[in-house]
Amino acid sequence: MIQRIRKSYKVEDARRIEIPQLLASYGLALKPSKINPEVVFEEVQGNINTIMRPSIGIKTGSTKPWIFHVVSDIPKLCIDSTCYNLENKSKIAPLSENTFIASSGKKGYLIEVLGERLSVRNIDVGSIIGYAPFTDRIVLLISSKGFRKRMAAIDQGYTYNISSYCLERVEGHSLIAYESDGYTRIYFGADFGGYSFYDIKGSPSLCSMGHRVASIEVSRKSSIYVGKGLYLETPLSSKAVAWIPERRELLLYDEKSRWLIESDLKSFKPIARLPEKPIYIGFTRDSHIVLASGNILAIKDSILIRPEIREHMVKDVSACYKGIVIDAGSKILVTSIDGKILKELKKREDTNCWGFQDKLLCISGYFIGVVDPDKEDEIFIGELEQEPGIYVKGSKAILDVSLIGPIEVQNHAKNGDIYIAKIMPKILINNIEVKIGVKDLLEDQVLDAKLNIPLPEIEVMKAEMITASSGIYTECDTPGYVKAIINVRGKGGFHDLYEYVARIKARGRVIGKKRFRYRGNTASIELNICVDRGAEEAELEIVGFRGLEGEAFYRSFIRGRSIDMIPELEIIHREGYSELHLKIGTIGGLNVERATLRLSCLNTVFEKSVEGEDEIVLNISGCEIPARISVAAETGGFIWRFITDVILKELEECLNRHAGRGILDRVRCSEGGFYKYVDDISYEDRSPIWDFDIFYGRGCTLFLKATKDASYIVTSIMGGLYKYGYLRPGINRIDLDRCNVDVSLRLCIYDGAAYREYLISPPSVEELVRRAYVTSYKLYNVLEGIYNEYQEDLRDKG
């Protein structure tokens, strides 16, 4: 299986920003910065203040830990996933990765992290004014205690008394300027990233930041503008809007005249008049794009143009060299100023994209990467050769690969631009249908695929089904079994992790099954499978699964044979006694292991058992009929039972001659060892049971009310034996495990004096419906009578 996914864009790189799980649980989100499009900053819901973190951007950031302050009833200081209680300390600022200054009201504290505990001691600090964190230094402003508060700056372990300062922190950037001994030091850069610093004369009065630029107004009515590769002093009091190092252009805004001024660092030129300081969005090849008074404006050759944005749902607007970049939720558009769509890409709603040079920067969750909309990419999806699984190759921008189907994903591994997912099918079959999801920065794609799963080799060395229609296989308590010997040879070293079941099917129905496992690559398995019915031909199925059974991966036909006992019975009458002869012979080619012959008379029982013989002779004398013969034979794990009544022709003729003659005394009729008295006519009901009922469930249950001791046998109308036993006077319960609602049963009962057979047929659907209607009508009549009596009582009382 090789499939290709063509992309109309190329993600040049994507990397994950590692966020502590605890901080992520507070709803931390990554956002692009308007100060510098290469920088990403964090937003956290609730009263969470980030004190220190790695720098985040398209380039590799610093390796600083995540340190954050949880402001709650019990304030906490958390370093990555370890938190410490701060008690009543409401404000905290870092000095280093394990040293902090905290304040609470008018008290100050120095906190050091010492392993699993905090060391806290009082220091002469009244309050924390603020701080600016950079890659190798943290500049902290504090004030002292007392009525006349003095201010100080802590910079790389040194403390400077300061007379004035200005501080601003916006969207992941910091600008700080403080005056000490007539000199002012300026720092400007990304939080926990690189920075620029300068020393100047004068007192800072006002700080502001723009796109890649910062401006500081000093007391001598001048302004200083700093940025990457930029330092400019001017007599103007204008605020910095943007610095474009690629063009060496500086944009300023003069609040008095309301002019936006463009400078090449040598001269200044007003280019547009705006009601307020604009927010710089970006630039195209020939225009500046700004946001002023809630409107997106383009400035081209000193002409203000309102770009045409036709999208209704706009999440964000930015710019790249090619034009305006519009994040419209489910898609990203690059348009010209007049609204012409230059490029359109689909994306997920939760992915944020913005312009960067001639490309796009995108954030998806905690992933950030660069997207080139003008290049195409191709992703290949294939199967692993040695074990079940897939590989996805062709792009470093793959964030995740998911598989949905009857499988278990064992592990994921990514090596460069190759993503590997190893799986374990829940069912061993050759072709498994799965859905493969490939996720990159912009979109998710789902492909339907069939995976070829290597199957173990099965070799059936022997398979035979033996059943007995009139017997029971005692090990299973069923009519028979299948004995099979199979060789299993696994592939890939994973097949022995499955559970297997051997199923026997006949006429589309599973009649027996057995589970097994094996270890190693090869194994010889001997199976003894119980079956609940016989068949001339059946199918052996092998299923491999993890969890629930499913489709078989191997099938083979097997032959079945039935072995049954055919006893030969003969009664020979002698003078005053009789001989009952039984001859069984072999059963299915097997000699009889044990046999029992039993004669149950009205007045006594004769019984004889033998082992290793197939003939029995039973001497009978003084047996009052009716009488019944029962034969039981055992061999090969089976037991057969045969029952028949004793029928004596001469004795019956004698009984018929004297019956109904109204004789005054009893007459004895006899033949050999059997006899019977003829009494006067009697109409006594000698039925051994009074009533019975049947209930169907997983099997079925018979309830019988017996009038005397009796024996019973339950068979199917086809002759198969279900159960046998004895009844006692009163209520008797017979549970039948194998009982189908569509098969009639034959109930045979004998108490030595009376023999009855009952045919128990399941009720039809029409009969069940009729019973329901009758019951419903009776309930209706009862409820109507109760209601009428209640109404009459109310009338009598009122």
Residue pairs with C-beta under 8 A, 6 or more apart in sequence:
1 381
1 382
1 383
1 449
1 450
1 451
1 452
2 380
2 381
2 382
3 380
3 381
3 382
3 447
3 449
4 378
4 379
4 380
4 381
5 378
5 379
5 381
5 438
5 445
5 447
6 376
6 377
6 378
7 376
7 377
7 378
7 379
7 395
7 440
8 345
8 373
8 376
9 345
9 371
9 372
9 373
9 375
9 376
9 377
9 442
10 371
10 372
10 375
10 376
10 377
10 395
10 397
11 362
11 369
11 370
11 371
11 372
11 377
11 395
11 396
11 397
11 440
11 441
11 442
12 359
12 369
12 370
12 371
12 372
12 396
12 397
13 58
13 369
13 370
13 396
13 397
14 367
14 368
14 369
14 396
14 397
14 399
14 440
14 441
15 60
15 367
15 368
15 369
16 366
16 367
16 399
17 30
17 40
17 54
17 56
17 366
17 367
17 368
18 366
19 28
19 66
19 366
20 66
20 78
20 80
20 81
21 81
22 78
22 81
22 83
23 44
23 48
23 66
23 68
23 78
24 366
26 44
26 45
26 46
26 48
27 44
27 45
27 46
28 42
28 43
28 44
28 45
28 48
29 42
29 43
29 44
30 40
30 41
30 42
30 43
30 56
30 363
30 366
30 368
31 40
31 41
31 42
31 43
31 171
31 352
31 363
32 39
32 40
32 316
32 318
32 352
32 354
32 361
32 363
33 39
33 40
33 41
33 171
33 172
33 173
33 190
34 171
34 211
34 279
34 280
34 281
35 170
35 171
35 172
35 173
35 209
35 210
35 211
35 212
36 173
36 190
36 211
36 212
37 282
37 318
37 354
37 355
37 356
37 361
38 57
38 58
38 59
38 356
38 361
39 55
39 56
39 57
39 171
39 172
39 173
39 190
39 193
40 56
40 57
40 172
40 363
40 368
41 56
41 171
41 172
41 173
41 191
42 50
42 53
42 56
42 172
44 50
44 68
47 70
47 71
47 72
48 68
48 69
48 70
48 71
49 68
49 69
49 71
49 92
50 66
50 67
50 68
51 67
51 68
51 69
51 77
51 92
51 93
51 94
51 100
52 64
52 65
52 66
52 67
52 94
52 97
52 133
52 192
53 64
53 65
53 66
53 67
53 191
53 192
54 61
54 62
54 63
54 64
54 65
54 66
54 192
55 61
55 62
55 64
55 135
55 190
55 191
55 192
55 193
56 172
56 368
57 190
57 193
57 368
58 356
58 361
58 368
58 369
58 370
61 192
61 193
62 135
62 192
62 193
64 97
64 192
65 79
65 80
65 97
66 78
66 79
66 80
67 77
67 78
67 79
67 94
67 97
68 78
69 75
69 76
69 77
69 78
69 86
69 92
70 76
70 77
70 78
70 83
71 90
74 85
74 86
74 87
75 85
75 86
75 87
75 88
75 89
75 90
76 83
76 84
76 85
76 86
77 83
77 84
77 86
77 92
77 100
77 111
77 118
78 84
79 98
79 113
82 116
84 113
84 117
84 118
86 92
86 102
86 111
88 104
89 102
89 103
89 104
89 109
89 111
90 103
90 104
91 102
91 103
91 104
91 127
91 128
92 100
92 101
92 102
92 103
92 111
92 128
93 100
93 101
93 102
93 128
93 130
93 131
93 138
93 140
94 100
94 131
94 133
94 138
94 140
95 101
95 138
95 140
95 154
96 138
98 112
98 113
99 110
99 111
99 112
99 113
100 110
100 111
100 112
101 108
101 109
101 110
101 111
101 123
101 125
101 128
101 140
101 142
101 154
102 108
102 109
102 111
102 128
103 109
103 125
103 126
103 127
103 128
106 126
106 127
106 145
107 122
108 122
108 123
108 124
108 125
108 126
108 127
108 142
108 145
109 120
109 121
109 122
109 123
109 125
110 120
110 121
110 122
110 123
111 118
111 119
111 120
112 118
112 119
113 119
124 144
124 145
125 142
125 143
125 144
125 145
126 142
126 143
126 144
126 145
126 146
126 149
127 142
127 143
128 140
128 141
128 142
129 141
129 142
129 143
129 151
129 165
129 167
130 140
130 141
130 167
130 169
130 176
131 138
131 139
131 140
131 141
132 138
132 139
132 167
132 169
132 174
132 175
132 176
132 187
133 174
133 191
133 192
134 174
134 187
134 189
134 191
134 192
134 193
134 194
134 195
135 189
135 192
135 193
135 194
135 195
137 155
137 156
139 153
139 154
139 155
139 176
139 178
139 187
140 153
140 154
140 155
141 151
141 152
141 153
141 162
141 165
141 167
141 176
141 178
142 151
142 152
142 153
142 154
143 149
143 150
143 151
143 152
144 150
144 151
144 152
150 161
151 161
151 162
151 163
151 165
152 159
152 160
152 161
152 162
153 159
153 160
153 162
153 165
153 178
153 180
154 160
155 185
160 178
160 180
161 180
162 178
162 179
162 180
163 179
163 180
163 203
164 178
164 179
164 184
164 203
164 204
164 205
164 219
165 176
165 177
165 178
165 179
165 204
166 175
166 176
166 177
166 204
166 205
166 206
166 207
166 216
167 174
167 175
167 176
167 177
167 207
168 174
168 175
168 176
168 207
168 208
168 209
169 175
169 191
170 209
172 190
172 191
173 188
173 189
173 190
173 191
173 209
174 187
174 188
174 189
174 190
174 191
174 195
175 186
175 187
175 188
175 207
175 208
175 209
175 214
175 216
176 186
176 187
176 188
176 207
177 184
177 185
177 186
177 187
177 204
177 207
177 216
178 184
178 185
178 204
179 202
179 203
179 204
182 201
183 199
183 200
183 201
184 199
184 200
184 201
184 202
184 203
184 204
184 216
184 218
185 197
185 198
185 199
186 196
186 197
186 198
186 199
186 200
186 204
186 214
186 216
186 224
186 226
187 195
187 196
187 197
188 195
188 196
188 197
188 209
188 214
188 226
188 227
189 195
189 196
196 226
196 227
196 228
198 224
198 226
198 231
200 218
200 224
200 233
202 218
202 219
202 220
202 222
203 218
203 219
204 216
204 217
204 218
204 219
205 217
205 218
205 219
206 216
206 217
207 214
207 215
207 216
207 217
208 214
208 215
208 239
208 240
209 215
209 240
210 239
210 240
210 241
210 242
210 243
210 251
210 280
211 241
211 242
211 243
211 244
211 251
211 280
211 282
212 227
212 228
212 242
212 243
212 244
212 245
213 225
213 226
213 227
213 230
213 240
213 241
213 242
213 243
213 250
214 225
214 226
214 227
214 240
215 223
215 224
215 225
215 226
215 238
215 239
215 240
215 252
216 223
216 224
216 226
217 223
217 237
218 224
221 235
221 237
222 233
222 234
222 235
222 236
222 237
223 233
223 234
223 236
223 237
223 238
223 239
224 231
224 232
224 233
224 234
225 231
225 232
225 233
225 234
225 240
225 243
225 250
225 252
226 232
227 240
227 243
227 245
228 243
228 245
229 245
230 243
230 245
230 250
230 265
232 250
232 263
232 265
236 252
236 254
236 268
237 254
237 256
238 252
238 253
238 254
238 255
238 261
239 252
239 253
239 255
239 277
240 250
240 251
240 252
241 251
241 252
241 253
241 260
241 277
241 278
241 280
241 290
242 249
242 250
242 251
242 280
242 288
243 249
243 250
243 251
244 250
244 251
244 283
247 283
248 264
248 265
249 262
249 263
249 264
250 262
250 263
250 264
250 265
251 260
251 261
251 262
251 263
251 280
251 288
252 260
252 261
252 263
252 268
253 259
253 260
253 261
253 274
253 277
253 278
254 261
255 277
257 270
257 273
258 273
258 274
258 275
258 276
259 270
259 272
259 273
259 274
260 270
260 271
260 272
260 273
260 274
260 278
260 290
260 299
261 268
261 269
261 270
261 271
262 268
262 269
262 270
262 271
263 269
269 302
270 302
271 288
271 299
271 302
272 297
272 299
272 302
272 304
274 290
274 292
274 293
274 297
275 292
275 293
276 292
276 293
278 290
278 291
278 292
278 297
279 290
279 291
279 292
280 288
280 289
280 290
281 289
281 290
281 291
281 296
281 317
281 318
281 319
282 289
282 318
282 319
282 320
282 325
282 355
283 289
283 319
283 321
284 298
284 319
284 320
284 321
284 322
284 323
284 324
284 337
285 321
285 322
286 300
286 301
287 298
287 299
287 300
287 305
287 337
288 298
288 299
288 300
289 296
289 297
289 298
289 299
289 307
289 317
289 318
289 319
289 324
290 296
290 297
290 299
291 297
291 317
295 306
296 306
296 307
296 309
296 317
296 324
297 304
297 305
297 306
297 307
298 304
298 305
298 306
298 307
298 324
298 337
299 305
300 337
305 337
307 324
307 335
307 337
307 338
307 339
308 335
308 337
308 338
308 339
309 317
309 324
309 326
309 335
309 339
310 339
311 326
311 328
311 333
313 328
313 329
314 326
314 327
314 328
315 327
315 328
315 329
315 352
316 326
316 327
316 352
316 354
317 324
317 325
317 326
317 327
318 324
318 325
318 327
318 354
318 355
319 325
319 355
320 334
320 355
320 356
320 357
320 358
320 359
320 360
321 357
321 358
322 334
322 342
322 343
322 358
323 334
323 335
323 336
323 337
323 342
324 334
324 335
324 336
324 337
324 355
325 332
325 333
325 334
325 353
325 354
325 355
325 360
326 332
326 333
326 334
326 335
327 352
327 353
327 354
329 349
330 346
330 347
330 348
330 349
331 344
331 345
331 346
331 347
332 344
332 345
332 347
332 353
332 360
332 442
333 341
333 343
333 344
334 341
334 342
334 343
334 344
334 355
334 373
335 341
335 342
336 342
343 373
343 374
345 371
345 373
345 442
346 442
346 443
347 353
347 362
347 442
347 443
348 364
348 442
348 443
348 444
350 364
350 365
351 362
351 363
351 364
351 441
351 442
352 362
352 363
352 364
353 360
353 361
353 362
353 363
353 371
353 442
354 360
354 361
355 361
356 370
358 374
359 370
359 371
359 372
359 373
360 370
360 371
360 372
360 373
361 368
361 369
361 370
361 371
362 368
362 369
362 370
362 371
362 441
362 442
364 399
364 441
364 442
367 399
367 441
369 397
369 441
371 441
371 442
377 394
377 395
377 397
378 394
379 392
379 393
379 394
379 395
379 398
379 438
380 392
380 393
380 394
381 390
381 391
381 392
381 393
381 436
381 438
381 447
381 449
382 390
382 391
382 393
383 389
383 390
383 391
383 451
383 452
384 390
384 391
384 420
384 422
386 492
387 422
387 454
387 492
387 493
387 494
388 407
388 422
388 423
388 424
388 425
388 451
388 453
388 454
388 492
388 494
389 410
389 420
389 421
389 422
389 423
390 401
390 403
390 420
390 421
390 423
390 436
390 449
390 451
391 418
391 419
391 420
391 421
392 398
392 401
392 418
392 419
392 420
392 421
392 438
393 417
393 418
393 419
394 417
395 417
395 440
396 416
396 417
397 440
397 441
398 414
398 417
398 419
398 438
398 439
398 440
399 439
399 440
399 441
400 412
400 437
400 439
401 412
401 419
401 421
401 436
401 437
401 438
401 439
402 409
402 436
402 437
402 439
403 409
403 421
403 423
403 434
403 435
403 436
403 437
404 434
404 435
404 437
405 432
405 433
405 434
405 435
406 425
406 426
406 427
406 432
406 434
406 550
407 423
407 424
407 425
407 426
407 432
407 434
408 423
408 424
408 425
408 426
408 546
409 421
409 422
409 423
410 422
410 423
410 424
411 421
411 422
412 419
412 420
412 421
413 419
413 420
413 422
414 420
423 451
424 494
424 497
424 546
425 432
425 451
425 453
425 546
426 545
426 546
426 547
426 548
426 550
427 543
427 544
427 545
427 546
427 549
427 550
427 551
428 453
428 455
428 456
428 495
428 498
428 543
428 544
428 545
428 553
429 453
429 455
429 550
429 551
429 553
430 452
430 453
430 455
430 553
431 450
431 451
431 452
431 453
432 450
432 451
432 453
433 448
433 449
433 450
434 448
434 449
434 450
434 451
435 446
435 447
435 448
435 449
436 446
436 447
436 449
437 444
437 445
437 446
438 444
438 445
438 447
454 491
454 492
455 491
455 544
455 553
455 554
456 488
456 489
456 490
456 491
456 495
456 544
457 488
457 489
457 491
458 486
458 487
458 488
458 542
458 554
458 556
459 486
459 487
459 489
460 484
460 485
460 486
460 540
460 556
461 485
461 486
461 487
461 524
462 483
462 484
462 485
463 482
463 483
463 484
463 485
463 486
463 540
463 556
463 558
464 482
464 483
464 484
464 558
464 559
464 560
464 561
465 480
465 481
465 482
465 504
465 531
465 534
465 535
465 538
465 558
465 559
465 560
465 561
466 480
466 481
466 482
466 483
466 560
466 561
466 562
466 563
466 588
466 636
467 473
467 479
467 480
467 481
467 531
467 533
467 534
467 535
467 560
467 561
467 562
467 563
468 479
468 480
468 534
468 562
468 563
468 564
468 565
468 638
468 640
469 479
469 534
469 562
469 564
469 719
469 720
470 564
470 565
470 640
470 641
470 642
470 719
470 720
470 721
471 479
471 563
471 564
471 565
471 638
471 639
471 640
471 641
471 721
472 478
472 479
472 638
472 639
472 721
473 479
473 480
473 481
473 530
473 637
473 638
474 634
474 637
474 638
474 639
475 481
475 528
475 530
475 637
476 530
476 531
478 512
478 530
478 531
478 532
479 531
479 532
479 533
479 534
479 720
480 530
480 531
480 534
480 638
481 512
481 528
481 529
481 530
481 531
481 637
482 504
482 512
482 527
482 528
482 529
482 531
482 538
482 540
482 558
483 526
483 527
483 528
483 529
484 502
484 526
484 527
484 529
484 540
484 558
485 524
485 525
485 526
485 527
486 502
486 524
486 525
486 527
486 542
487 522
487 523
487 524
487 525
488 495
488 500
488 518
488 522
488 523
488 524
488 525
489 521
489 522
490 496
490 518
490 520
490 521
490 522
493 521
495 544
496 517
496 518
496 519
496 520
496 521
497 546
498 517
498 544
498 545
498 546
499 515
499 517
499 544
499 545
499 546
500 515
500 516
500 517
500 518
500 542
500 543
500 544
500 545
501 513
501 514
501 515
501 516
501 542
501 543
501 545
501 549
502 513
502 514
502 515
502 516
502 527
502 529
502 540
502 541
502 542
503 510
503 512
503 513
503 540
503 541
503 542
503 543
503 552
504 510
504 511
504 512
504 513
504 529
504 531
504 538
504 539
504 540
504 541
504 558
505 511
505 538
505 539
505 541
506 531
506 533
506 535
506 537
506 538
506 539
506 560
507 535
511 531
511 532
511 533
511 535
511 538
512 529
512 530
512 531
512 532
513 529
514 527
514 528
514 529
514 530
516 525
516 527
518 525
531 538
532 738
533 720
534 560
534 562
535 560
536 559
536 560
537 557
537 558
537 559
537 560
538 557
538 558
538 560
539 555
539 556
539 557
539 558
540 555
540 556
540 557
540 558
541 552
541 554
541 555
542 552
542 553
542 554
542 555
543 549
543 550
543 551
543 552
543 553
544 553
561 588
563 587
563 588
563 589
563 590
563 636
563 638
564 587
564 588
564 640
565 584
565 587
565 631
565 633
565 640
565 642
566 585
567 582
567 583
567 584
567 631
567 633
567 642
568 581
568 582
568 583
568 584
568 585
569 580
569 581
569 582
569 629
569 631
569 644
570 580
570 581
571 578
571 579
571 580
571 581
571 620
571 646
571 648
571 672
572 578
572 579
572 581
572 672
573 579
573 671
573 672
573 673
574 672
574 673
576 621
576 672
576 673
577 619
577 620
577 621
577 672
577 673
578 619
578 620
578 621
578 623
578 671
578 672
578 673
578 674
579 617
579 618
579 619
579 620
580 597
580 599
580 606
580 617
580 618
580 619
580 620
580 629
581 615
581 616
581 617
582 595
582 597
582 615
582 616
582 617
582 618
582 631
583 614
583 615
584 592
584 595
584 614
584 615
584 631
584 633
585 614
586 592
586 614
587 633
587 635
587 636
587 638
587 640
588 636
590 635
590 636
591 612
591 614
591 635
592 612
592 613
592 614
592 633
592 634
592 635
593 611
593 612
593 634
593 635
593 636
594 609
594 610
594 611
594 612
594 633
594 634
594 635
595 609
595 610
595 611
595 613
595 614
595 616
595 631
595 632
595 633
595 634
596 607
596 608
596 609
596 631
596 632
596 633
597 607
597 608
597 609
597 616
597 618
597 629
597 630
597 631
598 605
598 606
598 607
598 629
598 630
598 631
598 632
599 605
599 606
599 607
599 618
599 620
599 623
599 627
599 628
599 629
599 646
600 627
600 628
600 630
600 711
600 750
600 752
601 623
601 624
601 625
601 627
601 752
602 624
602 625
602 626
602 627
602 752
602 753
603 622
603 623
603 624
604 622
604 623
604 624
606 618
606 619
606 620
606 623
607 618
608 616
608 617
608 618
610 616
619 673
620 672
620 673
620 674
621 673
622 673
622 675
623 673
623 674
623 675
624 674
624 675
624 676
624 677
625 646
625 648
625 651
625 674
625 675
625 676
626 645
626 646
626 752
626 753
626 755
627 645
627 646
627 674
628 643
628 644
628 645
628 646
628 750
628 755
629 643
629 644
629 645
629 646
630 641
630 642
630 643
631 640
631 641
631 642
631 643
632 639
632 640
632 641
632 642
633 639
633 640
634 640
641 721
641 724
643 713
643 748
645 755
646 674
648 671
648 674
650 671
651 669
651 670
651 671
651 674
651 675
651 676
654 669
654 670
654 671
654 678
655 669
655 676
655 678
658 667
658 669
658 678
659 678
659 681
660 681
662 680
662 681
663 678
663 680
664 680
666 677
666 678
666 679
667 677
667 678
668 675
668 676
668 677
668 678
669 675
669 676
669 677
669 678
670 676
686 751
686 753
686 754
687 707
687 754
687 756
688 706
688 707
688 708
688 710
688 727
688 749
688 750
688 751
688 754
688 756
689 704
689 705
689 706
689 707
689 710
689 727
689 749
689 756
690 705
690 706
690 707
691 704
691 705
692 702
692 703
692 704
692 705
692 747
692 758
692 760
693 702
693 703
694 700
694 701
694 702
694 703
694 745
694 760
695 701
695 703
696 739
696 741
696 762
698 737
699 735
699 736
699 737
699 738
699 739
700 736
700 739
700 741
701 733
701 734
701 735
701 736
702 714
702 733
702 734
702 736
702 747
702 760
703 731
703 732
703 733
703 734
704 712
704 727
704 731
704 732
704 734
705 730
705 731
705 732
706 727
706 728
706 729
706 730
706 732
707 729
708 729
708 751
709 726
709 727
709 728
709 729
709 751
710 726
710 727
710 749
710 750
710 751
710 752
711 724
711 725
711 726
711 727
711 749
711 750
711 751
712 724
712 725
712 726
712 727
712 734
712 747
712 748
712 749
712 750
713 721
713 723
713 724
713 747
713 748
714 721
714 722
714 723
714 724
714 734
714 736
714 745
714 746
714 747
714 748
715 721
715 722
715 745
715 746
715 748
716 722
716 743
716 744
716 745
716 746
717 743
717 744
717 745
717 746
717 759
722 736
722 738
722 739
722 745
723 734
723 736
725 734
727 749
736 745
739 745
741 762
742 762
743 762
744 759
744 760
744 761
744 762
745 759
745 760
746 757
746 758
746 759
746 760
747 757
747 758
747 759
747 760
748 755
748 756
748 757
748 758
749 755
749 756
749 757
749 758
750 756
763 771
